[in-house]
Amino acid sequence: MTKKNLEPGAPTAKGMIPLCVPEIRGNEWKYIKECLDTNWVSSVGPFVDRFEQELAAYVGTKHAIATVNGTAALHIALLVAGVQPDDEVLVSTLTFISPANAIRYVGAWPVFIDAERDYWQMDPQKVVNFLEEECHWADGELRNKTTGRRVRAILPVHILGHACDMDPILEVARKYNLAVIEDATESLGAKYKGRMVGHLGDIACFSFNGNKIITTGGGGMIVTDNETWAERARYLTTQAKDDPLEYVHNEIGYNYRLTNIQAALGVAQLEKLDEYIATKRRIAETYTQAFKDIPGLRPMREAEWAFSIFWMYTVLIDQNLYGIDGRELMQGLKKESIQTRPLWQPAHLSLAHQEGVLLDCPVSERLNRDAISLPCSVGLLDTDQQRVAEAVIKWQDRWANGGLLDK
């Protein structure tokens, strides 16, 4: 099987349990047929407006702007938040590469912040420590003492369906007049202290990629309560049209608008979101109960202040207790026709981002080395989940009884 075949959401071999694939069980066919029947198939149409309105209502924000993907949403959010070339943006290092890339798209520089040990989210204490100890306030601006660059924003990423601990981040952001841009691309429906993720900072972004809790195939969304920012985001994502009839463009814009067909899929998926979240939480609880007595296997925890959607069910392997490391377990599960994946290479280790501000991030490096995600599709059959759990337990039993991985 090629590396391409191991991509989450990619077709898997017959008999293999996939990691996380879309679930289509609602009005998708009906709404897409309506697009085809009415010829509203491109980047304008009633489903685009409807998807924006219904997503904003779900999250609780005043405005939503649909985009072609989550990365485009992040790019525009940074622009409307006022991030400029040579600014610095604090960002989670343990996440998919998109937010770090988006920061570079606008000419700014990422400051990589480690994960905390308990819930694996951006460490708020390290955010505060960097801003208080490594920066200085002068002439109404916060600047990095080492680089001299202005610090403009914080971009926490709510990974794996769980919220970051936002109150300390928001407090220090207000102290220094920093924008807070939430990357909620993996966590639609998650909550922090009863508040919906995506409605905690100044602006937020969601993704509807094929492996997300709901999907439009590709697609993203910007949400905010700031009317000025929302209007500018809509302007920039539609090629900055100042006079669409005469094709007048006074600024550089972007062709980032979601299509009506994709939005129709999104509307149908959104109708099922709460049902899908309940299923994800049930899958997580089943795994957690199955693994509770397995030495060296620590499932991702849910904070008492959080409501996680458990988008990607992930376990941390302690080789000394479990017997084999995460990559070896992945190899073993592959032999059982079970698709898994490690967590992302922390962005501060990426060769693409060695010119950013590189801080020590030992927690993220350990999570990348030792954590793996297990099959957790909304449509995962109980029998298949049992098969996964039994296989995970079997590999530990085999080691404990002196067996070898290749037997």
Phi, psi and chi 1 to 4 in degrees:
 res  aa     phi    psi   chi1   chi2   chi3   chi4
   1 MET       -  130.5 -175.6  175.1  -66.6      -
   2 THR   -77.8  163.9   65.8      -      -      -
   3 LYS   -60.3  -34.2  -73.0 -173.4  176.5 -179.3
   4 LYS   -60.6  -37.5 -175.8  175.7 -179.6 -179.4
   5 ASN   -70.2  -16.5  -67.4  132.0      -      -
   6 LEU   -88.7   -4.3  -66.0  174.4      -      -
   7 GLU   -59.6  134.5  -73.2  -78.3  -21.4      -
   8 PRO   -56.8  130.3  -24.0   33.8      -      -
   9 GLY    91.7  -13.0      -      -      -      -
  10 ALA   -74.1  154.0      -      -      -      -
  11 PRO   -58.3  140.8  -22.7   32.9      -      -
  12 THR  -111.8  161.7   54.8      -      -      -
  13 ALA   -64.2  154.3      -      -      -      -
  14 LYS   -58.3  132.5 -175.4  177.6 -179.7 -179.9
  15 GLY    89.8  -11.4      -      -      -      -
  16 MET   -84.6  140.1  175.6  162.6  -83.8      -
  17 ILE   -86.2  114.7  -58.8  174.1      -      -
  18 PRO   -73.9  158.6   27.9  -34.1      -      -
  19 LEU   -67.0  -57.0  177.4   66.1      -      -
  20 CYS  -162.3  108.9 -171.0      -      -      -
  21 VAL  -122.3  158.8  -65.7      -      -      -
  22 PRO   -62.6  156.3  -19.1   30.8      -      -
  23 GLU  -119.8  119.1 -176.2   71.8    9.0      -
  24 ILE  -117.0  105.8  -52.5  -63.6      -      -
  25 ARG  -145.7   10.5   63.8  167.0   72.2  161.0
  26 GLY  -118.8 -129.9      -      -      -      -
  27 ASN   -92.5   20.2  -72.5  -45.9      -      -
  28 GLU   -57.5  -50.5  -70.1   87.5   -7.4      -
  29 TRP   -61.8  -41.9  -75.4   99.1      -      -
  30 LYS   -62.1  -47.8  174.6 -176.4  175.7 -178.4
  31 TYR   -71.5  -38.4  -66.6  163.8      -      -
  32 ILE   -68.1  -37.1  -70.0  173.6      -      -
  33 LYS   -62.0  -37.0 -175.7  177.2 -175.3  -59.6
  34 GLU   -62.0  -39.4 -177.0  177.7  -31.8      -
  35 CYS   -60.8  -45.5  -66.2      -      -      -
  36 LEU   -67.9  -40.7  -61.0  176.0      -      -
  37 ASP   -66.1  -32.2  -72.0  -16.4      -      -
  38 THR   -98.7   -3.5   59.3      -      -      -
  39 ASN    70.2   16.2 -148.7   29.1      -      -
  40 TRP   -91.7   88.0  -72.2  105.4      -      -
  41 VAL  -118.5  -13.8  -62.4      -      -      -
  42 SER   -97.1 -149.0 -169.6      -      -      -
  43 SER   -87.5   10.3   56.4      -      -      -
  44 VAL  -127.6  153.9  -67.8      -      -      -
  45 GLY   150.5  162.5      -      -      -      -
  46 PRO   -64.5  -28.6   20.2  -32.0      -      -
  47 PHE   -73.5  -27.6  -81.0  109.1      -      -
  48 VAL   -63.5  -49.0  178.5      -      -      -
  49 ASP   -62.0  -43.2  -63.8  -23.5      -      -
  50 ARG   -64.6  -43.0 -179.4  174.5  166.9 -176.8
  51 PHE   -62.0  -43.1 -169.5   32.9      -      -
  52 GLU   -61.2  -47.3  -70.2  174.6  -25.3      -
  53 GLN   -64.2  -42.9  -67.8  163.4    5.8      -
  54 GLU   -74.4  -33.9  -66.6 -178.1    1.7      -
  55 LEU   -68.8  -42.6 -163.7  -73.5      -      -
  56 ALA   -60.4  -42.3      -      -      -      -
  57 ALA   -64.0  -38.7      -      -      -      -
  58 TYR   -64.6  -44.9 -174.5   88.9      -      -
  59 VAL   -77.8  -29.6  177.0      -      -      -
  60 GLY    99.5   11.7      -      -      -      -
  61 THR   -91.5  164.0   57.3      -      -      -
  62 LYS   -81.3  -26.3  -65.2  178.8 -179.1  177.3
  63 HIS  -137.1  149.3  -52.6  -77.2      -      -
  64 ALA  -145.1  139.1      -      -      -      -
  65 ILE  -128.9  117.3  -58.6   91.2      -      -
  66 ALA   -77.6  141.6      -      -      -      -
  67 THR  -133.0  170.5   61.4      -      -      -
  68 VAL   -71.0  -25.1  -68.0      -      -      -
  69 ASN  -164.8  173.4   52.0   52.2      -      -
  70 GLY   -67.8  -32.6      -      -      -      -
  71 THR   -65.8  -41.5  -54.9      -      -      -
  72 ALA   -61.7  -39.7      -      -      -      -
  73 ALA   -60.7  -43.9      -      -      -      -
  74 LEU   -63.2  -43.1  -72.5  164.5      -      -
  75 HIS   -57.2  -49.7 -178.9 -164.5      -      -
  76 ILE   -69.0  -38.8  -63.7  -60.3      -      -
  77 ALA   -59.5  -41.6      -      -      -      -
  78 LEU   -62.4  -42.1  -73.2  158.2      -      -
  79 LEU   -63.8  -48.2  -71.7  174.2      -      -
  80 VAL   -72.0  -22.6  -58.3      -      -      -
  81 ALA   -78.6   -3.9      -      -      -      -
  82 GLY    91.2   13.9      -      -      -      -
  83 VAL   -72.6  129.7  177.4      -      -      -
  84 GLN  -121.8  165.2  -62.3  178.5    4.6      -
  85 PRO   -53.9  136.8  -29.3   37.1      -      -
  86 ASP    73.8    5.3  -86.3  -21.4      -      -
  87 ASP   -73.7  166.9  -77.3  -13.3      -      -
  88 GLU  -118.0  144.6  -69.2 -177.0   -6.6      -
  89 VAL  -130.2  123.1  178.1      -      -      -
  90 LEU   -74.5  132.0  -82.0   64.7      -      -
  91 VAL  -144.9  148.6   63.5      -      -      -
  92 SER   -59.9  133.4  -52.0      -      -      -
  93 THR   -84.2  -29.7 -167.5      -      -      -
  94 LEU   -89.9   88.5 -174.7   66.2      -      -
  95 THR  -169.9  171.3 -177.5      -      -      -
  96 PHE   -59.5  156.6 -172.9   55.8      -      -
  97 ILE   -70.2  -14.2 -158.8   70.4      -      -
  98 SER   -52.6  -49.8  -69.9      -      -      -
  99 PRO   -63.4  -37.8   16.5  -28.5      -      -
 100 ALA   -64.0  -42.5      -      -      -      -
 101 ASN   -61.7  -44.4  -74.1  -12.3      -      -
 102 ALA   -61.6  -37.1      -      -      -      -
 103 ILE   -60.8  -40.3  -69.2  166.8      -      -
 104 ARG   -71.8  -30.4  -66.9  -61.5  -64.3  127.0
 105 TYR   -55.1  -37.0  -66.0  167.1      -      -
 106 VAL   -90.7    6.5  -59.2      -      -      -
 107 GLY    83.5    7.8      -      -      -      -
 108 ALA   -92.9  177.9      -      -      -      -
 109 TRP  -122.9  132.8  -62.0   97.3      -      -
 110 PRO   -78.7  141.9   26.9  -31.7      -      -
 111 VAL  -111.5  111.9  178.0      -      -      -
 112 PHE   -86.2  123.9  -64.4  112.5      -      -
 113 ILE  -108.5  133.9  -57.5  -63.6      -      -
 114 ASP   -68.2  163.2 -159.8    5.9      -      -
 115 ALA   -82.9  156.2      -      -      -      -
 116 GLU   -90.7  160.4   39.6   79.7   17.7      -
 117 ARG   -75.1  -27.8  -63.6  179.0 -175.0  -84.3
 118 ASP   -81.6  -47.5  -68.4  -31.1      -      -
 119 TYR  -121.4   -0.9  -48.7  110.3      -      -
 120 TRP    72.9   17.6  -49.7  -15.5      -      -
 121 GLN   -94.7  172.3  -52.0  -62.0  -42.3      -
 122 MET   -47.6  130.8  172.4 -174.6  -91.5      -
 123 ASP   -78.9  108.7 -170.2  -32.1      -      -
 124 PRO   -64.6  -30.6   22.0  -31.5      -      -
 125 GLN   -67.6  -34.9 -170.2   56.8   54.5      -
 126 LYS   -72.5  -29.8  -69.2 -173.6  176.9 -179.4
 127 VAL   -62.6  -50.7  170.7      -      -      -
 128 VAL   -62.4  -45.0  172.4      -      -      -
 129 ASN   -60.2  -43.5  -69.9  -11.9      -      -
 130 PHE   -62.6  -47.6  177.4   82.1      -      -
 131 LEU   -67.5  -36.9  -63.7  176.6      -      -
 132 GLU   -81.3  -34.7  -62.4  -80.1    5.7      -
 133 GLU  -105.0  -30.0  -61.0  170.8   11.6      -
 134 GLU  -103.4    0.2  -55.5  -60.8  -33.7      -
 135 CYS  -127.6  163.0  -58.5      -      -      -
 136 HIS  -136.1  149.0   70.5  -82.8      -      -
 137 TRP   -97.4  125.6 -178.8  -97.2      -      -
 138 ALA  -153.4  132.9      -      -      -      -
 139 ASP    54.7   38.6  -58.7  -37.5      -      -
 140 GLY    77.7   14.1      -      -      -      -
 141 GLU  -135.3  148.8  -66.5 -179.1  -21.3      -
 142 LEU   -99.7  127.8 -170.4   67.5      -      -
 143 ARG  -127.4  143.4  -68.1 -168.1  173.8  -89.6
 144 ASN   -67.9  124.2 -176.1  -34.1      -      -
 145 LYS   -61.4  -34.0  -68.1  178.1 -177.5  177.2
 146 THR   -80.2  -46.8  -58.7      -      -      -
 147 THR   -92.1  -22.3   64.7      -      -      -
 148 GLY    78.5    0.2      -      -      -      -
 149 ARG   -82.5  151.6  -65.2 -170.1  -69.5 -114.4
 150 ARG   -72.0  133.9 -179.9  179.0   72.4  157.0
 151 VAL   -90.9  123.1 -179.8      -      -      -
 152 ARG  -114.1  -27.5 -178.4   64.8 -170.0   94.7
 153 ALA  -155.7  163.8      -      -      -      -
 154 ILE  -122.0  132.9  -53.1  173.6      -      -
 155 LEU  -124.2   81.6 -156.5  166.8      -      -
 156 PRO   -75.0  141.9   25.9  -30.4      -      -
 157 VAL  -112.5  119.0 -173.7      -      -      -
 158 HIS   -80.9   95.4  -52.4  -69.8      -      -
 159 ILE   -90.0  151.1   65.4  167.2      -      -
 160 LEU    62.9   17.3  -58.3  172.4      -      -
 161 GLY    94.8    3.6      -      -      -      -
 162 HIS  -114.6  145.2 -167.4  -73.3      -      -
 163 ALA   -78.6  148.1      -      -      -      -
 164 CYS   -70.7  158.6  -63.5      -      -      -
 165 ASP   -77.8   97.0 -174.1    0.8      -      -
 166 MET   -86.2  -28.1  -69.1  -64.3  -67.8      -
 167 ASP   -58.1  -46.9  -78.8   -8.6      -      -
 168 PRO   -63.2  -34.5  -19.5   31.3      -      -
 169 ILE   -67.7  -45.0  -65.4  171.1      -      -
 170 LEU   -65.1  -38.4  -67.0  167.5      -      -
 171 GLU   -64.0  -46.5 -178.4  178.5   -4.5      -
 172 VAL   -72.6  -30.3   75.0      -      -      -
 173 ALA   -63.8  -43.2      -      -      -      -
 174 ARG   -65.8  -36.6  -60.2  -59.9  173.2 -111.2
 175 LYS   -58.7  -38.9  179.1  177.7  179.3  179.6
 176 TYR  -110.7   14.1  -66.7  113.4      -      -
 177 ASN    57.9   46.5 -165.4   29.8      -      -
 178 LEU  -102.5  140.5  -54.6  178.4      -      -
 179 ALA   -72.8  143.7      -      -      -      -
 180 VAL  -113.8  114.9  176.3      -      -      -
 181 ILE  -111.7  109.4  -56.9  163.6      -      -
 182 GLU   -81.8  126.6  -67.0  175.9   77.1      -
 183 ASP   -92.7   98.9 -177.9  -22.9      -      -
 184 ALA  -106.9   26.5      -      -      -      -
 185 THR   -62.8  -23.2   51.2      -      -      -
 186 GLU  -105.7    5.3  -60.2  175.8    8.5      -
 187 SER  -137.2   30.6  -59.6      -      -      -
 188 LEU   -60.8  122.0  176.4   61.7      -      -
 189 GLY   101.4  -11.9      -      -      -      -
 190 ALA   -74.1  158.5      -      -      -      -
 191 LYS  -133.0  152.1  -63.7  177.2 -176.4  177.8
 192 TYR  -126.1  112.6  172.9   72.2      -      -
 193 LYS    51.5   41.6  -63.8 -175.9  177.7  180.0
 194 GLY    83.1   -5.6      -      -      -      -
 195 ARG  -100.0  142.7  -66.7  173.2  -76.7  162.3
 196 MET   -72.9  131.2 -165.5   70.4   76.8      -
 197 VAL   -57.7  137.2  161.4      -      -      -
 198 GLY    99.5  -10.5      -      -      -      -
 199 HIS  -129.0   38.7 -161.5 -161.7      -      -
 200 LEU  -114.1  -41.6  -57.6  168.7      -      -
 201 GLY   -95.0 -153.1      -      -      -      -
 202 ASP   -86.5  -29.9  -59.7  -60.5      -      -
 203 ILE  -159.4  152.3 -167.0  167.4      -      -
 204 ALA  -145.1  161.9      -      -      -      -
 205 CYS  -132.0  142.3  -57.5      -      -      -
 206 PHE  -122.6  159.8  -67.3  101.7      -      -
 207 SER  -125.9  147.1  169.4      -      -      -
 208 PHE  -125.4   39.5  -50.5  111.2      -      -
 209 ASN   -61.4  167.3 -170.6   29.6      -      -
 210 GLY   -60.8  -24.8      -      -      -      -
 211 ASN  -101.0    6.0   64.5  -10.8      -      -
 212 LYS   -78.8  172.6  -64.0  -59.2 -171.2  -69.0
 213 ILE   -59.6  -37.8 -175.5   74.8      -      -
 214 ILE  -130.7  154.0   63.2  170.2      -      -
 215 THR  -134.1  150.9 -175.0      -      -      -
 216 THR  -118.8   20.7   58.3      -      -      -
 217 GLY    86.6  -61.3      -      -      -      -
 218 GLY  -140.4  167.3      -      -      -      -
 219 GLY   141.4  158.2      -      -      -      -
 220 GLY  -152.4  178.7      -      -      -      -
 221 MET  -152.9  138.1 -167.5   79.0   75.2      -
 222 ILE  -103.0  134.5  -58.3  166.2      -      -
 223 VAL  -130.4  144.3  -64.0      -      -      -
 224 THR  -165.5  158.4 -176.7      -      -      -
 225 ASP   -93.5   -9.6  -76.2  -21.8      -      -
 226 ASN   -82.8  107.6 -172.0  -45.7      -      -
 227 GLU   -62.3  -40.1 -176.1  174.5   -0.8      -
 228 THR   -63.2  -44.8  -59.8      -      -      -
 229 TRP   -64.8  -40.1  -72.7   12.0      -      -
 230 ALA   -63.3  -43.7      -      -      -      -
 231 GLU   -63.3  -40.2  -70.1  177.3   -3.8      -
 232 ARG   -69.3  -38.6 -179.8  151.0 -177.9   79.3
 233 ALA   -61.8  -41.9      -      -      -      -
 234 ARG   -65.5  -38.4 -164.3  174.4  -57.6  -80.6
 235 TYR   -63.1  -48.7  172.0   73.1      -      -
 236 LEU   -69.5  -33.5  -69.3  174.3      -      -
 237 THR   -78.0  -10.1   55.8      -      -      -
 238 THR  -116.3   41.5   52.9      -      -      -
 239 GLN    66.5   20.5  -67.5  -75.1   27.6      -
 240 ALA    51.0   57.2      -      -      -      -
 241 LYS   -82.7  113.5  -63.4  175.9 -176.4  177.0
 242 ASP   -89.0  -29.1  -70.1  -79.8      -      -
 243 ASP  -145.6   94.4 -172.7  -29.9      -      -
 244 PRO   -64.7  -27.6   20.7  -31.5      -      -
 245 LEU   -69.8  -42.8 -179.5   62.3      -      -
 246 GLU   -95.7    3.4  -63.1  -67.4  -18.4      -
 247 TYR    56.9   50.8  -61.0  100.8      -      -
 248 VAL   -99.8  127.7  174.9      -      -      -
 249 HIS  -133.7  113.1  -53.6  -94.0      -      -
 250 ASN   -94.1   -7.1  -66.0  -33.5      -      -
 251 GLU  -138.2  165.4  -68.9 -172.5   52.9      -
 252 ILE   -76.4  122.9  -65.8  173.2      -      -
 253 GLY  -115.9 -173.0      -      -      -      -
 254 TYR  -138.5  144.0  -55.1   88.7      -      -
 255 ASN   -88.8   71.5 -172.4   18.9      -      -
 256 TYR  -112.8   13.6  -78.4  174.9      -      -
 257 ARG   -79.8  137.9 -168.5   72.8  167.1  148.0
 258 LEU   -71.2  148.7 -169.6   69.4      -      -
 259 THR   -82.9  159.1   68.0      -      -      -
 260 ASN   -64.5  -37.2 -161.3   53.7      -      -
 261 ILE   -63.1  -45.3  -74.2 -179.7      -      -
 262 GLN   -64.1  -40.1  -70.2  174.6  -64.2      -
 263 ALA   -64.3  -36.3      -      -      -      -
 264 ALA   -60.9  -42.6      -      -      -      -
 265 LEU   -61.2  -42.2 -176.1   60.4      -      -
 266 GLY   -63.8  -40.0      -      -      -      -
 267 VAL   -61.4  -44.9  169.1      -      -      -
 268 ALA   -64.1  -41.7      -      -      -      -
 269 GLN   -66.0  -39.9  -70.7  -91.1  -67.8      -
 270 LEU   -61.8  -32.0 -171.6   57.3      -      -
 271 GLU   -62.1  -22.9  -67.2  171.3  -10.9      -
 272 LYS  -103.9    1.2  -66.1  -71.6 -174.3  178.4
 273 LEU   -57.2  -49.7  176.9   55.4      -      -
 274 ASP   -62.0  -37.4  -72.4  -21.6      -      -
 275 GLU   -63.6  -42.1  177.5 -176.6  -27.9      -
 276 TYR   -66.5  -39.5  -69.9  176.9      -      -
 277 ILE   -62.6  -44.3  -69.3  171.4      -      -
 278 ALA   -59.5  -39.2      -      -      -      -
 279 THR   -66.9  -43.7  -59.9      -      -      -
 280 LYS   -59.5  -41.3  -74.7  -82.7 -165.7  178.5
 281 ARG   -67.4  -36.5  -71.2  179.5   62.0   84.1
 282 ARG   -66.5  -42.6  177.2 -175.9   55.4   76.0
 283 ILE   -59.8  -44.5  -70.6  169.8      -      -
 284 ALA   -61.9  -43.9      -      -      -      -
 285 GLU   -65.1  -38.5  177.8   60.5   22.1      -
 286 THR   -63.0  -46.4  -61.0      -      -      -
 287 TYR   -60.9  -47.4  -86.3  135.3      -      -
 288 THR   -59.8  -42.1  -61.0      -      -      -
 289 GLN   -65.3  -38.6  -72.2  -60.8  -47.1      -
 290 ALA   -66.0  -31.2      -      -      -      -
 291 PHE  -100.6    1.7  -61.1  148.6      -      -
 292 LYS   -63.0  -25.2   65.5 -179.5 -179.5  179.6
 293 ASP  -109.7   14.5  -63.3  -37.7      -      -
 294 ILE   -90.5  118.1  -54.7  -57.2      -      -
 295 PRO   -60.8  136.3  -19.9   31.5      -      -
 296 GLY    77.4   10.6      -      -      -      -
 297 LEU  -119.8  110.1 -163.1   67.5      -      -
 298 ARG  -117.0  107.1 -160.5 -159.5  103.5 -178.1
 299 PRO   -66.6  154.5  -19.3   31.9      -      -
 300 MET   -59.8  135.7 -176.5  178.1  177.6      -
 301 ARG   -94.5  160.2  -60.1  168.0  179.7  165.3
 302 GLU  -111.4  122.3 -178.7 -178.7   47.6      -
 303 ALA   -66.3  153.3      -      -      -      -
 304 GLU   -65.5  -21.7   62.3  179.6    9.8      -
 305 TRP   -93.8    4.6   39.4 -102.1      -      -
 306 ALA  -119.2  156.4      -      -      -      -
 307 PHE  -123.3  105.9  175.3   85.2      -      -
 308 SER   -91.7  146.0  176.7      -      -      -
 309 ILE   -93.2   -2.1   66.1  167.1      -      -
 310 PHE    46.3   53.1  -71.6   96.7      -      -
 311 TRP   -56.3  -47.3  165.7   64.7      -      -
 312 MET  -127.3  109.6 -166.4   67.7   71.2      -
 313 TYR   -73.3  121.4 -173.4   84.7      -      -
 314 THR  -130.0  141.1  -55.7      -      -      -
 315 VAL  -124.9  147.5  -66.3      -      -      -
 316 LEU  -104.0  128.1  180.0   62.5      -      -
 317 ILE  -101.0  126.9  -51.2  -63.9      -      -
 318 ASP  -100.9  104.6 -177.1  -22.1      -      -
 319 GLN   -59.0  -35.1 -177.8  179.0    0.9      -
 320 ASN   -63.0  -30.4  -67.9  -32.1      -      -
 321 LEU  -100.3  -36.7  -63.8  173.7      -      -
 322 TYR   -81.5  -31.7 -174.1   75.7      -      -
 323 GLY   109.9  -35.2      -      -      -      -
 324 ILE  -129.9  161.5   57.9  176.4      -      -
 325 ASP   -90.6  178.9   63.8   24.8      -      -
 326 GLY   -61.3  -42.7      -      -      -      -
 327 ARG   -66.5  -36.6  -66.1  -53.5 -168.7  -80.2
 328 GLU   -67.3  -36.9  -70.8  173.4  -42.3      -
 329 LEU   -65.8  -39.9  177.8   57.0      -      -
 330 MET   -58.3  -42.3  -72.3  178.9   63.3      -
 331 GLN   -62.7  -42.6  179.1 -174.5  -17.2      -
 332 GLY   -65.2  -41.8      -      -      -      -
 333 LEU   -69.2  -32.6  -66.3  176.1      -      -
 334 LYS   -60.1  -37.3 -178.1  179.6  177.7 -178.3
 335 LYS   -65.7  -22.4  -66.6  177.6  179.7 -180.0
 336 GLU   -92.0    9.1  -54.0  -79.2  -14.6      -
 337 SER    61.6   44.0  -64.7      -      -      -
 338 ILE  -122.1  121.3  -64.4  168.2      -      -
 339 GLN   -85.2  131.3 -173.3 -178.1   38.4      -
 340 THR  -135.2  177.8   60.8      -      -      -
 341 ARG  -155.8  153.7   78.8  172.2 -165.6 -172.2
 342 PRO   -81.1  169.2   32.4  -35.3      -      -
 343 LEU   -72.2  166.9  -66.0 -175.8      -      -
 344 TRP   -66.8  152.3  -39.8  -91.9      -      -
 345 GLN   -60.4  124.3  178.3 -166.3   53.7      -
 346 PRO   -54.8  138.7  -27.2   36.6      -      -
 347 ALA   -62.9  -26.8      -      -      -      -
 348 HIS   -70.3  -13.7   72.8  -80.0      -      -
 349 LEU   -94.2   -8.6  -62.2 -179.9      -      -
 350 SER   -69.8  133.5  169.7      -      -      -
 351 LEU   -63.1  -22.5  -67.2  178.4      -      -
 352 ALA   -72.7  -14.5      -      -      -      -
 353 HIS  -130.2   31.6  -69.2  -71.9      -      -
 354 GLN   -75.4   -9.6  -69.9  -55.5  -66.6      -
 355 GLU   -93.1   -0.1  -66.8 -177.4  -69.9      -
 356 GLY   -75.7 -176.5      -      -      -      -
 357 VAL   -86.2  110.9  178.8      -      -      -
 358 LEU  -100.8  106.1  -52.4  179.0      -      -
 359 LEU  -100.4  163.2  -54.2  177.3      -      -
 360 ASP   -66.8  130.6  -70.1  -23.6      -      -
 361 CYS  -136.7   64.5  -61.3      -      -      -
 362 PRO   -66.6  -34.0   24.4  -35.0      -      -
 363 VAL   -64.9  -46.0  176.0      -      -      -
 364 SER   -62.7  -39.0  -63.3      -      -      -
 365 GLU   -65.5  -38.8  -69.4  177.0   19.0      -
 366 ARG   -68.5  -40.7 -164.1 -135.5  159.2  169.8
 367 LEU   -63.5  -40.0  -72.3  163.3      -      -
 368 ASN   -63.1  -37.7  165.4 -109.9      -      -
 369 ARG   -75.8  -36.4 -176.0  177.0   64.1 -111.6
 370 ASP  -119.6   -3.6  -63.5  -28.8      -      -
 371 ALA  -104.3  144.3      -      -      -      -
 372 ILE  -136.2  152.1   68.7  168.5      -      -
 373 SER  -102.3  140.4  -62.1      -      -      -
 374 LEU  -107.7  160.9  -58.7  175.9      -      -
 375 PRO   -53.0  130.0  -30.9   38.8      -      -
 376 CYS  -153.1   31.7   55.2      -      -      -
 377 SER   -59.0  149.5  -57.1      -      -      -
 378 VAL   -56.1  -34.9  168.8      -      -      -
 379 GLY   -89.5   13.5      -      -      -      -
 380 LEU   -59.7  125.3 -179.6   66.9      -      -
 381 LEU   -73.4  147.8  -61.3  176.2      -      -
 382 ASP   -57.8  -39.2  -69.2  -16.0      -      -
 383 THR   -65.9  -37.0   51.4      -      -      -
 384 ASP   -70.8  -38.9  -77.1  -15.3      -      -
 385 GLN   -64.1  -40.5 -175.4  173.8   12.2      -
 386 GLN   -61.4  -39.5 -178.6  178.6   -3.2      -
 387 ARG   -62.9  -41.3 -179.7  176.7  139.9 -161.4
 388 VAL   -63.0  -50.6  174.5      -      -      -
 389 ALA   -59.7  -43.4      -      -      -      -
 390 GLU   -64.7  -36.0  -71.3  175.1   -9.3      -
 391 ALA   -68.1  -41.6      -      -      -      -
 392 VAL   -61.2  -44.5  170.6      -      -      -
 393 ILE   -66.9  -37.6  -65.3  167.6      -      -
 394 LYS   -61.4  -42.2 -179.4 -177.2   75.9  172.4
 395 TRP   -66.0  -33.4  -75.4  108.5      -      -
 396 GLN   -71.4  -41.7 -161.0  -80.4  -28.7      -
 397 ASP   -60.8  -40.5  -73.2  -17.5      -      -
 398 ARG   -62.8  -43.5 -178.1  172.2  -68.0 -172.3
 399 TRP   -65.8  -44.4  171.4   81.7      -      -
 400 ALA   -60.7  -27.6      -      -      -      -
 401 ASN   -98.6   16.8  -67.7  -48.2      -      -
 402 GLY    84.0   13.0      -      -      -      -
 403 GLY   -79.6  169.2      -      -      -      -
 404 LEU  -115.9  152.9  -61.8  175.5      -      -
 405 LEU   -62.7  -32.3 -174.8   63.1      -      -
 406 ASP   -88.4    5.1   59.1   -2.4      -      -
 407 LYS   -85.1      -  -73.9 -172.9  176.2  178.9
